Amino acid sequence: MSTPDMNEILKQAQRVQERMAELQQDLVRRRYEASSGGGMATAVVSGQLRVLELRIEPSLVADGDLPMIQDLAAAAVNAALEKAQAGVQEELQQLQGSIMTPGPESRG
């Protein structure tokens, strides 16, 4: 078993840093959507876990049931955030897997 080459380790660290930067930029553009109440409330969040949109069915507002609106909105936001977190976790696992696998230039 040979000793790792310091230059190769530094190159790999730089590749990881570049991939992380790309992933962060990608997550800004990703959108995750979820609804509650059969579509009465819909939330859209980014991969950075920021709420981008919250849509409430007009008929729900016309009924004036504020507690129902609040419950459905919270449920939709929480569901969208869960989707986003799962998506981010999956991306990070893929990145970790690619880090653990040596690149073609280091295979013998």
Backbone as XML, in Angstrom:
<?xml version="1.0"?>
<chain id="A" units="angstrom">
  <residue number="1" name="MET">
    <atom name="N" x="0.852" y="-1.168" z="0.000"/>
    <atom name="CA" x="0.000" y="0.000" z="0.000"/>
    <atom name="C" x="0.897" y="1.231" z="0.000"/>
  </residue>
  <residue number="2" name="SER">
    <atom name="N" x="0.675" y="2.150" z="-0.919"/>
    <atom name="CA" x="1.523" y="3.326" z="-1.024"/>
    <atom name="C" x="0.955" y="4.481" z="-0.196"/>
  </residue>
  <residue number="3" name="THR">
    <atom name="N" x="1.839" y="5.405" z="0.129"/>
    <atom name="CA" x="1.450" y="6.589" z="0.891"/>
    <atom name="C" x="0.756" y="7.564" z="-0.046"/>
  </residue>
  <residue number="4" name="PRO">
    <atom name="N" x="-0.337" y="8.188" z="0.414"/>
    <atom name="CA" x="-1.030" y="9.144" z="-0.446"/>
    <atom name="C" x="-0.125" y="10.317" z="-0.811"/>
  </residue>
  <residue number="5" name="ASP">
    <atom name="N" x="-0.209" y="10.743" z="-2.036"/>
    <atom name="CA" x="0.554" y="11.887" z="-2.527"/>
    <atom name="C" x="-0.126" y="13.167" z="-2.044"/>
  </residue>
  <residue number="6" name="MET">
    <atom name="N" x="0.623" y="14.043" z="-1.390"/>
    <atom name="CA" x="0.063" y="15.274" z="-0.840"/>
    <atom name="C" x="-0.564" y="16.138" z="-1.939"/>
  </residue>
  <residue number="7" name="ASN">
    <atom name="N" x="0.035" y="16.185" z="-3.094"/>
    <atom name="CA" x="-0.539" y="16.964" z="-4.204"/>
    <atom name="C" x="-1.891" y="16.403" z="-4.619"/>
  </residue>
  <residue number="8" name="GLU">
    <atom name="N" x="-1.994" y="15.078" z="-4.629"/>
    <atom name="CA" x="-3.269" y="14.449" z="-5.005"/>
    <atom name="C" x="-4.331" y="14.739" z="-3.954"/>
  </residue>
  <residue number="9" name="ILE">
    <atom name="N" x="-3.942" y="14.719" z="-2.688"/>
    <atom name="CA" x="-4.892" y="15.034" z="-1.618"/>
    <atom name="C" x="-5.382" y="16.464" z="-1.756"/>
  </residue>
  <residue number="10" name="LEU">
    <atom name="N" x="-4.489" y="17.391" z="-2.043"/>
    <atom name="CA" x="-4.870" y="18.799" z="-2.219"/>
    <atom name="C" x="-5.785" y="18.974" z="-3.433"/>
  </residue>
  <residue number="11" name="LYS">
    <atom name="N" x="-5.484" y="18.264" z="-4.513"/>
    <atom name="CA" x="-6.337" y="18.337" z="-5.709"/>
    <atom name="C" x="-7.740" y="17.823" z="-5.403"/>
  </residue>
  <residue number="12" name="GLN">
    <atom name="N" x="-7.797" y="16.709" z="-4.671"/>
    <atom name="CA" x="-9.102" y="16.140" z="-4.328"/>
    <atom name="C" x="-9.874" y="17.106" z="-3.428"/>
  </residue>
  <residue number="13" name="ALA">
    <atom name="N" x="-9.195" y="17.735" z="-2.473"/>
    <atom name="CA" x="-9.859" y="18.705" z="-1.598"/>
    <atom name="C" x="-10.412" y="19.877" z="-2.407"/>
  </residue>
  <residue number="14" name="GLN">
    <atom name="N" x="-9.674" y="20.320" z="-3.402"/>
    <atom name="CA" x="-10.149" y="21.423" z="-4.243"/>
    <atom name="C" x="-11.362" y="20.981" z="-5.066"/>
  </residue>
  <residue number="15" name="ARG">
    <atom name="N" x="-11.350" y="19.749" z="-5.580"/>
    <atom name="CA" x="-12.503" y="19.242" z="-6.334"/>
    <atom name="C" x="-13.740" y="19.175" z="-5.448"/>
  </residue>
  <residue number="16" name="VAL">
    <atom name="N" x="-13.562" y="18.741" z="-4.207"/>
    <atom name="CA" x="-14.679" y="18.667" z="-3.268"/>
    <atom name="C" x="-15.230" y="20.064" z="-3.017"/>
  </residue>
  <residue number="17" name="GLN">
    <atom name="N" x="-14.346" y="21.014" z="-2.806"/>
    <atom name="CA" x="-14.774" y="22.395" z="-2.561"/>
    <atom name="C" x="-15.542" y="22.943" z="-3.764"/>
  </residue>
  <residue number="18" name="GLU">
    <atom name="N" x="-15.073" y="22.661" z="-4.964"/>
    <atom name="CA" x="-15.760" y="23.116" z="-6.174"/>
    <atom name="C" x="-17.141" y="22.470" z="-6.294"/>
  </residue>
  <residue number="19" name="ARG">
    <atom name="N" x="-17.229" y="21.181" z="-6.007"/>
    <atom name="CA" x="-18.519" y="20.488" z="-6.085"/>
    <atom name="C" x="-19.501" y="21.027" z="-5.052"/>
  </residue>
  <residue number="20" name="MET">
    <atom name="N" x="-19.003" y="21.339" z="-3.852"/>
    <atom name="CA" x="-19.868" y="21.910" z="-2.811"/>
    <atom name="C" x="-20.403" y="23.275" z="-3.256"/>
  </residue>
  <residue number="21" name="ALA">
    <atom name="N" x="-19.564" y="24.093" z="-3.860"/>
    <atom name="CA" x="-19.993" y="25.409" z="-4.343"/>
    <atom name="C" x="-21.060" y="25.256" z="-5.430"/>
  </residue>
  <residue number="22" name="GLU">
    <atom name="N" x="-20.849" y="24.301" z="-6.330"/>
    <atom name="CA" x="-21.833" y="24.041" z="-7.383"/>
    <atom name="C" x="-23.159" y="23.583" z="-6.782"/>
  </residue>
  <residue number="23" name="LEU">
    <atom name="N" x="-23.087" y="22.706" z="-5.785"/>
    <atom name="CA" x="-24.291" y="22.203" z="-5.140"/>
    <atom name="C" x="-25.039" y="23.336" z="-4.453"/>
  </residue>
  <residue number="24" name="GLN">
    <atom name="N" x="-24.338" y="24.205" z="-3.773"/>
    <atom name="CA" x="-24.988" y="25.334" z="-3.104"/>
    <atom name="C" x="-25.705" y="26.228" z="-4.111"/>
  </residue>
  <residue number="25" name="GLN">
    <atom name="N" x="-25.079" y="26.488" z="-5.245"/>
    <atom name="CA" x="-25.726" y="27.297" z="-6.286"/>
    <atom name="C" x="-26.947" y="26.593" z="-6.847"/>
  </residue>
  <residue number="26" name="ASP">
    <atom name="N" x="-26.841" y="25.291" z="-7.015"/>
    <atom name="CA" x="-27.953" y="24.509" z="-7.538"/>
    <atom name="C" x="-29.129" y="24.528" z="-6.567"/>
  </residue>
  <residue number="27" name="LEU">
    <atom name="N" x="-28.845" y="24.435" z="-5.284"/>
    <atom name="CA" x="-29.910" y="24.406" z="-4.286"/>
    <atom name="C" x="-30.689" y="25.715" z="-4.238"/>
  </residue>
  <residue number="28" name="VAL">
    <atom name="N" x="-30.052" y="26.818" z="-4.566"/>
    <atom name="CA" x="-30.748" y="28.102" z="-4.614"/>
    <atom name="C" x="-31.862" y="28.049" z="-5.662"/>
  </residue>
  <residue number="29" name="ARG">
    <atom name="N" x="-31.603" y="27.362" z="-6.755"/>
    <atom name="CA" x="-32.562" y="27.307" z="-7.868"/>
    <atom name="C" x="-33.614" y="26.212" z="-7.708"/>
  </residue>
  <residue number="30" name="ARG">
    <atom name="N" x="-33.360" y="25.240" z="-6.874"/>
    <atom name="CA" x="-34.318" y="24.137" z="-6.717"/>
    <atom name="C" x="-35.564" y="24.591" z="-5.985"/>
  </residue>
  <residue number="31" name="ARG">
    <atom name="N" x="-36.678" y="24.017" z="-6.403"/>
    <atom name="CA" x="-37.968" y="24.328" z="-5.786"/>
    <atom name="C" x="-38.642" y="23.032" z="-5.376"/>
  </residue>
  <residue number="32" name="TYR">
    <atom name="N" x="-39.187" y="23.028" z="-4.175"/>
    <atom name="CA" x="-39.911" y="21.876" z="-3.644"/>
    <atom name="C" x="-41.296" y="22.365" z="-3.256"/>
  </residue>
  <residue number="33" name="GLU">
    <atom name="N" x="-42.301" y="21.618" z="-3.686"/>
    <atom name="CA" x="-43.690" y="22.041" z="-3.473"/>
    <atom name="C" x="-44.468" y="20.949" z="-2.755"/>
  </residue>
  <residue number="34" name="ALA">
    <atom name="N" x="-45.352" y="21.387" z="-1.858"/>
    <atom name="CA" x="-46.241" y="20.450" z="-1.171"/>
    <atom name="C" x="-47.546" y="21.160" z="-0.862"/>
  </residue>
  <residue number="35" name="SER">
    <atom name="N" x="-48.605" y="20.364" z="-0.785"/>
    <atom name="CA" x="-49.939" y="20.907" z="-0.516"/>
    <atom name="C" x="-50.545" y="20.217" z="0.693"/>
  </residue>
  <residue number="36" name="SER">
    <atom name="N" x="-51.583" y="20.862" z="1.232"/>
    <atom name="CA" x="-52.361" y="20.257" z="2.312"/>
    <atom name="C" x="-53.827" y="20.556" z="2.054"/>
  </residue>
  <residue number="37" name="GLY">
    <atom name="N" x="-54.676" y="19.816" z="2.726"/>
    <atom name="CA" x="-56.115" y="20.048" z="2.560"/>
    <atom name="C" x="-56.583" y="19.808" z="1.146"/>
  </residue>
  <residue number="38" name="GLY">
    <atom name="N" x="-56.019" y="18.813" z="0.487"/>
    <atom name="CA" x="-56.427" y="18.515" z="-0.887"/>
    <atom name="C" x="-56.099" y="19.643" z="-1.853"/>
  </residue>
  <residue number="39" name="GLY">
    <atom name="N" x="-55.021" y="20.361" z="-1.581"/>
    <atom name="CA" x="-54.602" y="21.436" z="-2.467"/>
    <atom name="C" x="-55.137" y="22.804" z="-2.064"/>
  </residue>
  <residue number="40" name="MET">
    <atom name="N" x="-55.784" y="22.863" z="-0.921"/>
    <atom name="CA" x="-56.322" y="24.152" z="-0.458"/>
    <atom name="C" x="-55.202" y="25.114" z="-0.071"/>
  </residue>
  <residue number="41" name="ALA">
    <atom name="N" x="-54.077" y="24.579" z="0.393"/>
    <atom name="CA" x="-52.903" y="25.401" z="0.712"/>
    <atom name="C" x="-51.693" y="24.728" z="0.082"/>
  </residue>
  <residue number="42" name="THR">
    <atom name="N" x="-50.863" y="25.524" z="-0.578"/>
    <atom name="CA" x="-49.670" y="25.004" z="-1.240"/>
    <atom name="C" x="-48.486" y="25.891" z="-0.878"/>
  </residue>
  <residue number="43" name="ALA">
    <atom name="N" x="-47.375" y="25.246" z="-0.522"/>
    <atom name="CA" x="-46.148" y="25.966" z="-0.195"/>
    <atom name="C" x="-45.058" y="25.537" z="-1.162"/>
  </residue>
  <residue number="44" name="VAL">
    <atom name="N" x="-44.227" y="26.495" z="-1.538"/>
    <atom name="CA" x="-43.066" y="26.240" z="-2.383"/>
    <atom name="C" x="-41.852" y="26.779" z="-1.622"/>
  </residue>
  <residue number="45" name="VAL">
    <atom name="N" x="-40.831" y="25.923" z="-1.475"/>
    <atom name="CA" x="-39.614" y="26.328" z="-0.781"/>
    <atom name="C" x="-38.408" y="26.046" z="-1.669"/>
  </residue>
  <residue number="46" name="SER">
    <atom name="N" x="-37.308" y="26.707" z="-1.345"/>
    <atom name="CA" x="-36.069" y="26.481" z="-2.092"/>
    <atom name="C" x="-35.250" y="25.391" z="-1.412"/>
  </residue>
  <residue number="47" name="GLY">
    <atom name="N" x="-34.182" y="24.973" z="-2.085"/>
    <atom name="CA" x="-33.257" y="24.017" z="-1.500"/>
    <atom name="C" x="-32.485" y="24.606" z="-0.334"/>
  </residue>
  <residue number="48" name="GLN">
    <atom name="N" x="-32.566" y="25.911" z="-0.172"/>
    <atom name="CA" x="-31.949" y="26.563" z="0.978"/>
    <atom name="C" x="-32.933" y="26.696" z="2.136"/>
  </residue>
  <residue number="49" name="LEU">
    <atom name="N" x="-34.066" y="26.017" z="2.007"/>
    <atom name="CA" x="-35.107" y="25.975" z="3.037"/>
    <atom name="C" x="-35.711" y="27.347" z="3.298"/>
  </residue>
  <residue number="50" name="ARG">
    <atom name="N" x="-35.929" y="28.090" z="2.230"/>
    <atom name="CA" x="-36.590" y="29.387" z="2.295"/>
    <atom name="C" x="-37.957" y="29.259" z="1.642"/>
  </residue>
  <residue number="51" name="VAL">
    <atom name="N" x="-38.979" y="29.828" z="2.267"/>
    <atom name="CA" x="-40.322" y="29.801" z="1.693"/>
    <atom name="C" x="-40.357" y="30.795" z="0.535"/>
  </residue>
  <residue number="52" name="LEU">
    <atom name="N" x="-40.702" y="30.293" z="-0.650"/>
    <atom name="CA" x="-40.763" y="31.132" z="-1.848"/>
    <atom name="C" x="-42.192" y="31.573" z="-2.152"/>
  </residue>
  <residue number="53" name="GLU">
    <atom name="N" x="-43.143" y="30.683" z="-1.917"/>
    <atom name="CA" x="-44.550" y="30.976" z="-2.207"/>
    <atom name="C" x="-45.432" y="30.283" z="-1.180"/>
  </residue>
  <residue number="54" name="LEU">
    <atom name="N" x="-46.570" y="30.891" z="-0.940"/>
    <atom name="CA" x="-47.616" y="30.266" z="-0.144"/>
    <atom name="C" x="-48.933" y="30.636" z="-0.812"/>
  </residue>
  <residue number="55" name="ARG">
    <atom name="N" x="-49.609" y="29.620" z="-1.345"/>
    <atom name="CA" x="-50.877" y="29.860" z="-2.046"/>
    <atom name="C" x="-52.024" y="29.278" z="-1.234"/>
  </residue>
  <residue number="56" name="ILE">
    <atom name="N" x="-53.058" y="30.082" z="-1.061"/>
    <atom name="CA" x="-54.255" y="29.668" z="-0.334"/>
    <atom name="C" x="-55.429" y="29.741" z="-1.291"/>
  </residue>
  <residue number="57" name="GLU">
    <atom name="N" x="-56.199" y="28.675" z="-1.340"/>
    <atom name="CA" x="-57.381" y="28.630" z="-2.202"/>
    <atom name="C" x="-58.339" y="29.763" z="-1.797"/>
  </residue>
  <residue number="58" name="PRO">
    <atom name="N" x="-58.750" y="30.597" z="-2.761"/>
    <atom name="CA" x="-59.631" y="31.731" z="-2.447"/>
    <atom name="C" x="-60.913" y="31.333" z="-1.718"/>
  </residue>
  <residue number="59" name="SER">
    <atom name="N" x="-61.475" y="30.186" z="-2.032"/>
    <atom name="CA" x="-62.712" y="29.779" z="-1.361"/>
    <atom name="C" x="-62.493" y="29.569" z="0.138"/>
  </residue>
  <residue number="60" name="LEU">
    <atom name="N" x="-61.291" y="29.150" z="0.504"/>
    <atom name="CA" x="-60.968" y="28.964" z="1.909"/>
    <atom name="C" x="-60.943" y="30.315" z="2.629"/>
  </residue>
  <residue number="61" name="VAL">
    <atom name="N" x="-60.408" y="31.300" z="1.971"/>
    <atom name="CA" x="-60.367" y="32.651" z="2.539"/>
    <atom name="C" x="-61.781" y="33.211" z="2.637"/>
  </residue>
  <residue number="62" name="ALA">
    <atom name="N" x="-62.601" y="32.972" z="1.616"/>
    <atom name="CA" x="-63.973" y="33.490" z="1.598"/>
    <atom name="C" x="-64.793" y="32.917" z="2.748"/>
  </residue>
  <residue number="63" name="ASP">
    <atom name="N" x="-64.486" y="31.669" z="3.136"/>
    <atom name="CA" x="-65.199" y="31.057" z="4.261"/>
    <atom name="C" x="-64.825" y="31.722" z="5.586"/>
  </residue>
  <residue number="64" name="GLY">
    <atom name="N" x="-63.659" y="32.359" z="5.622"/>
    <atom name="CA" x="-63.237" y="33.079" z="6.813"/>
    <atom name="C" x="-62.819" y="32.208" z="7.980"/>
  </residue>
  <residue number="65" name="ASP">
    <atom name="N" x="-62.474" y="30.956" z="7.732"/>
    <atom name="CA" x="-62.064" y="30.041" z="8.800"/>
    <atom name="C" x="-60.561" y="30.206" z="9.042"/>
  </residue>
  <residue number="66" name="LEU">
    <atom name="N" x="-60.200" y="31.223" z="9.818"/>
    <atom name="CA" x="-58.805" y="31.550" z="10.055"/>
    <atom name="C" x="-58.011" y="30.391" z="10.672"/>
  </residue>
  <residue number="67" name="PRO">
    <atom name="N" x="-58.512" y="29.712" z="11.678"/>
    <atom name="CA" x="-57.744" y="28.585" z="12.227"/>
    <atom name="C" x="-57.465" y="27.497" z="11.180"/>
  </residue>
  <residue number="68" name="MET">
    <atom name="N" x="-58.437" y="27.241" z="10.316"/>
    <atom name="CA" x="-58.230" y="26.241" z="9.259"/>
    <atom name="C" x="-57.151" y="26.714" z="8.284"/>
  </residue>
  <residue number="69" name="ILE">
    <atom name="N" x="-57.195" y="27.986" z="7.891"/>
    <atom name="CA" x="-56.185" y="28.532" z="6.984"/>
    <atom name="C" x="-54.802" y="28.400" z="7.610"/>
  </residue>
  <residue number="70" name="GLN">
    <atom name="N" x="-54.688" y="28.755" z="8.870"/>
    <atom name="CA" x="-53.397" y="28.674" z="9.553"/>
    <atom name="C" x="-52.891" y="27.241" z="9.625"/>
  </residue>
  <residue number="71" name="ASP">
    <atom name="N" x="-53.758" y="26.307" z="9.958"/>
    <atom name="CA" x="-53.363" y="24.894" z="10.042"/>
    <atom name="C" x="-52.912" y="24.356" z="8.698"/>
  </residue>
  <residue number="72" name="LEU">
    <atom name="N" x="-53.687" y="24.652" z="7.657"/>
    <atom name="CA" x="-53.340" y="24.151" z="6.323"/>
    <atom name="C" x="-52.055" y="24.786" z="5.804"/>
  </residue>
  <residue number="73" name="ALA">
    <atom name="N" x="-51.877" y="26.078" z="6.066"/>
    <atom name="CA" x="-50.657" y="26.759" z="5.624"/>
    <atom name="C" x="-49.433" y="26.159" z="6.327"/>
  </residue>
  <residue number="74" name="ALA">
    <atom name="N" x="-49.538" y="25.973" z="7.633"/>
    <atom name="CA" x="-48.420" y="25.388" z="8.377"/>
    <atom name="C" x="-48.117" y="23.971" z="7.885"/>
  </residue>
  <residue number="75" name="ALA">
    <atom name="N" x="-49.135" y="23.188" z="7.638"/>
    <atom name="CA" x="-48.937" y="21.818" z="7.159"/>
    <atom name="C" x="-48.269" y="21.805" z="5.788"/>
  </residue>
  <residue number="76" name="ALA">
    <atom name="N" x="-48.694" y="22.698" z="4.904"/>
    <atom name="CA" x="-48.108" y="22.759" z="3.563"/>
    <atom name="C" x="-46.640" y="23.186" z="3.634"/>
  </residue>
  <residue number="77" name="VAL">
    <atom name="N" x="-46.338" y="24.190" z="4.445"/>
    <atom name="CA" x="-44.953" y="24.657" z="4.585"/>
    <atom name="C" x="-44.086" y="23.544" z="5.168"/>
  </residue>
  <residue number="78" name="ASN">
    <atom name="N" x="-44.565" y="22.895" z="6.212"/>
    <atom name="CA" x="-43.782" y="21.820" z="6.824"/>
    <atom name="C" x="-43.540" y="20.669" z="5.854"/>
  </residue>
  <residue number="79" name="ALA">
    <atom name="N" x="-44.532" y="20.310" z="5.066"/>
    <atom name="CA" x="-44.371" y="19.231" z="4.089"/>
    <atom name="C" x="-43.358" y="19.618" z="3.006"/>
  </residue>
  <residue number="80" name="ALA">
    <atom name="N" x="-43.423" y="20.858" z="2.548"/>
    <atom name="CA" x="-42.473" y="21.320" z="1.528"/>
    <atom name="C" x="-41.055" y="21.349" z="2.093"/>
  </residue>
  <residue number="81" name="LEU">
    <atom name="N" x="-40.899" y="21.802" z="3.331"/>
    <atom name="CA" x="-39.579" y="21.819" z="3.964"/>
    <atom name="C" x="-39.026" y="20.405" z="4.133"/>
  </residue>
  <residue number="82" name="GLU">
    <atom name="N" x="-39.885" y="19.452" z="4.475"/>
    <atom name="CA" x="-39.441" y="18.059" z="4.587"/>
    <atom name="C" x="-38.936" y="17.533" z="3.242"/>
  </residue>
  <residue number="83" name="LYS">
    <atom name="N" x="-39.655" y="17.864" z="2.176"/>
    <atom name="CA" x="-39.212" y="17.452" z="0.841"/>
    <atom name="C" x="-37.864" y="18.063" z="0.505"/>
  </residue>
  <residue number="84" name="ALA">
    <atom name="N" x="-37.713" y="19.354" z="0.804"/>
    <atom name="CA" x="-36.453" y="20.037" z="0.515"/>
    <atom name="C" x="-35.308" y="19.432" z="1.318"/>
  </residue>
  <residue number="85" name="GLN">
    <atom name="N" x="-35.536" y="19.175" z="2.592"/>
    <atom name="CA" x="-34.491" y="18.578" z="3.429"/>
    <atom name="C" x="-34.084" y="17.210" z="2.903"/>
  </residue>
  <residue number="86" name="ALA">
    <atom name="N" x="-35.052" y="16.420" z="2.485"/>
    <atom name="CA" x="-34.749" y="15.100" z="1.932"/>
    <atom name="C" x="-33.949" y="15.237" z="0.635"/>
  </residue>
  <residue number="87" name="GLY">
    <atom name="N" x="-34.310" y="16.191" z="-0.196"/>
    <atom name="CA" x="-33.588" y="16.413" z="-1.448"/>
    <atom name="C" x="-32.156" y="16.859" z="-1.206"/>
  </residue>
  <residue number="88" name="VAL">
    <atom name="N" x="-31.967" y="17.759" z="-0.258"/>
    <atom name="CA" x="-30.628" y="18.233" z="0.086"/>
    <atom name="C" x="-29.798" y="17.084" z="0.648"/>
  </residue>
  <residue number="89" name="GLN">
    <atom name="N" x="-30.385" y="16.297" z="1.521"/>
    <atom name="CA" x="-29.678" y="15.159" z="2.111"/>
    <atom name="C" x="-29.235" y="14.171" z="1.033"/>
  </residue>
  <residue number="90" name="GLU">
    <atom name="N" x="-30.106" y="13.922" z="0.086"/>
    <atom name="CA" x="-29.764" y="13.009" z="-1.011"/>
    <atom name="C" x="-28.584" y="13.550" z="-1.822"/>
  </residue>
  <residue number="91" name="GLU">
    <atom name="N" x="-28.610" y="14.831" z="-2.115"/>
    <atom name="CA" x="-27.511" y="15.444" z="-2.868"/>
    <atom name="C" x="-26.199" y="15.354" z="-2.099"/>
  </residue>
  <residue number="92" name="LEU">
    <atom name="N" x="-26.248" y="15.607" z="-0.803"/>
    <atom name="CA" x="-25.034" y="15.537" z="0.016"/>
    <atom name="C" x="-24.493" y="14.112" z="0.081"/>
  </residue>
  <residue number="93" name="GLN">
    <atom name="N" x="-25.383" y="13.125" z="0.139"/>
    <atom name="CA" x="-24.941" y="11.728" z="0.154"/>
    <atom name="C" x="-24.282" y="11.361" z="-1.169"/>
  </residue>
  <residue number="94" name="GLN">
    <atom name="N" x="-24.844" y="11.849" z="-2.277"/>
    <atom name="CA" x="-24.234" y="11.586" z="-3.576"/>
    <atom name="C" x="-22.854" y="12.226" z="-3.663"/>
  </residue>
  <residue number="95" name="LEU">
    <atom name="N" x="-22.754" y="13.449" z="-3.149"/>
    <atom name="CA" x="-21.467" y="14.143" z="-3.161"/>
    <atom name="C" x="-20.461" y="13.384" z="-2.311"/>
  </residue>
  <residue number="96" name="GLN">
    <atom name="N" x="-20.890" y="12.929" z="-1.150"/>
    <atom name="CA" x="-20.005" y="12.174" z="-0.270"/>
    <atom name="C" x="-19.552" y="10.888" z="-0.964"/>
  </residue>
  <residue number="97" name="GLY">
    <atom name="N" x="-20.469" y="10.234" z="-1.658"/>
    <atom name="CA" x="-20.111" y="9.024" z="-2.384"/>
    <atom name="C" x="-19.080" y="9.284" z="-3.467"/>
  </residue>
  <residue number="98" name="SER">
    <atom name="N" x="-19.210" y="10.413" z="-4.148"/>
    <atom name="CA" x="-18.245" y="10.730" z="-5.200"/>
    <atom name="C" x="-16.892" y="11.105" z="-4.609"/>
  </residue>
  <residue number="99" name="ILE">
    <atom name="N" x="-16.883" y="11.612" z="-3.386"/>
    <atom name="CA" x="-15.624" y="11.945" z="-2.726"/>
    <atom name="C" x="-14.884" y="10.670" z="-2.338"/>
  </residue>
  <residue number="100" name="MET">
    <atom name="N" x="-15.643" y="9.700" z="-1.877"/>
    <atom name="CA" x="-15.048" y="8.452" z="-1.410"/>
    <atom name="C" x="-14.523" y="7.590" z="-2.556"/>
  </residue>
  <residue number="101" name="THR">
    <atom name="N" x="-15.022" y="7.834" z="-3.777"/>
    <atom name="CA" x="-14.597" y="7.076" z="-4.936"/>
    <atom name="C" x="-13.470" y="7.823" z="-5.619"/>
  </residue>
  <residue number="102" name="PRO">
    <atom name="N" x="-12.306" y="7.214" z="-5.754"/>
    <atom name="CA" x="-11.195" y="7.907" z="-6.411"/>
    <atom name="C" x="-11.538" y="8.254" z="-7.850"/>
  </residue>
  <residue number="103" name="GLY">
    <atom name="N" x="-11.054" y="9.388" z="-8.290"/>
    <atom name="CA" x="-11.254" y="9.804" z="-9.682"/>
    <atom name="C" x="-10.466" y="8.944" z="-10.620"/>
  </residue>
  <residue number="104" name="PRO">
    <atom name="N" x="-10.745" y="9.036" z="-11.930"/>
    <atom name="CA" x="-10.072" y="8.173" z="-12.905"/>
    <atom name="C" x="-8.559" y="8.382" z="-12.943"/>
  </residue>
  <residue number="105" name="GLU">
    <atom name="N" x="-8.114" y="9.615" z="-12.605"/>
    <atom name="CA" x="-6.679" y="9.884" z="-12.675"/>
    <atom name="C" x="-5.899" y="9.204" z="-11.561"/>
  </residue>
  <residue number="106" name="SER">
    <atom name="N" x="-6.605" y="8.789" z="-10.472"/>
    <atom name="CA" x="-5.887" y="8.169" z="-9.361"/>
    <atom name="C" x="-6.006" y="6.662" z="-9.370"/>
  </residue>
  <residue number="107" name="ARG">
    <atom name="N" x="-6.745" y="6.101" z="-10.294"/>
    <atom name="CA" x="-6.872" y="4.646" z="-10.378"/>
    <atom name="C" x="-5.708" y="4.077" z="-11.167"/>
  </residue>
  <residue number="108" name="GLY">
    <atom name="N" x="-5.262" y="2.916" z="-10.746"/>
    <atom name="CA" x="-4.103" y="2.351" z="-11.413"/>
    <atom name="C" x="-4.421" y="1.240" z="-12.214"/>
  </residue>
</chain>
